[in-house]
Amino acid sequence: MTVALPSHAALAADDIAAHLHPFTNLAAHPGVGPLVITKGDGIYVEDDQGKRYLEGMSGLWCSSLGFSHARVIEAGVEAMRTLPYYHTFNHRSNPAAIMLAEKLVAMAPVPMSKVFFANSGSEANDTAVKLVWYYHNAIGKPDKKKIIARTNAYHGVTVAAASLSGLQANHRDFDLPIDRILRAGCPHHYRYGAPGESEAAFASRLAQELEALIQAQGPDTIGAFIAEPVMGAGGVIVPPATYFAEIQAVLRRHDILLIADEVICGFGRTGAMFGSTTYGMRPDILTCAKALSSGYMPISAVMVSEKVHAAIAANSGKIGTFGHGFTYSGHPVTTAVALETLRVYEDDRILDHVNAIAPRFQQALQAYAGRALVGEVRGVGLLGAIELAAEPAARRAFDPALKAGPRLAQLAQEQGLIVRAMGDTIAFCPPLIITEAQIGELFARFERAMVALEREFPASSHGGHGGNKAAA
């Protein structure tokens, strides 16, 4: 049954009156108003006034199969008809949760033992924090609890996950971060590399700084290190090729767990099924979400190695229960949708498609290197970013008050393209099903927006600040 929507004016008024938006300037929202998206098909979405947009961000990094995949939709409909809800507490389960857990263990980039289900990347990373603490209590190392996360990392917005995140907007006036969270350097050579320092030397320096941090805190107090293979919301930061090898050598010396946050990189985004494979990461705990269900249903998963599982299982036996879980952990509808999504990746050979099409995407992206307002272009697979700069040769950032990045994202939206501004970095994360022709369309729309920005920000007419370590 189709229900007629209210007018745009009515929807906008009601949104402003009743809806508290995430990651939005709430004071500005009444003046800006909402972009109301009403439908989607393929890689496109449409607003309530009939304007179509090429969704260059897969929503929030997640709609890997676009917005209308019939098989995934039907899996959800059938699951809703069959068993619309049940829980997984106290030895209960359901077929979809069982089969999804088995499939994830089989797909994992390194040997994993068990899968815990949650509802978002934030919940998955919050769970990972609790597991690190529980595990070290279980093995008799109650002081080994500090977790190292990185500057500019994004790991979510629960109290613990936001504390792991290295972005000030996630901390300011929320009384975060909590204690036992430490901060390591961001592996962004363009921004943090010393003058004349190679990427390999930069990676070695970051490993040496990590070693120094661990020694200063005491190795017996450090429980885990968490990292995204490619840092997403922090600016699509692609690490130096040698970075994770050097970092993991430090972690192994001190028996520190590695948590791979695969919430954005997982399920084909980097050209491998997991970013951990692309960058040689061997995690003890792996979190994933987003493309796990192509964003069609809210679900996340935490995979743990047998070392971790054996300890926490034994400890739960002593206590009498594993006292963690969510009402919707292993929900029969969300797990059915995720299971069908993973089957589609295999049946449609999505990885083969990504690897065939990614060179065209990266070539189009790299064509912006050297433009008057472009400081750096970076990417891997079907993930990329363009970082704007007031003076690219000097790596001098725009004055943040100019909001150059948000303005470019708005100009792109006017051209029917949705991208994301993270400060003055523009991110691209199109659905994995994008075609070569659609990549051309994406960048044609972006080019029109870029030309418009160049008219508004003519070279050398704007103030910059900073230097090599440009502001986010």
Summary of the structure (lengths in Angstrom):
residues: 472
radius of gyration: 22.4
end to end distance: 46.9
largest distance: 67.9
contacts: 1618
relative contact order: 0.14
helix: 43%
strand: 17%
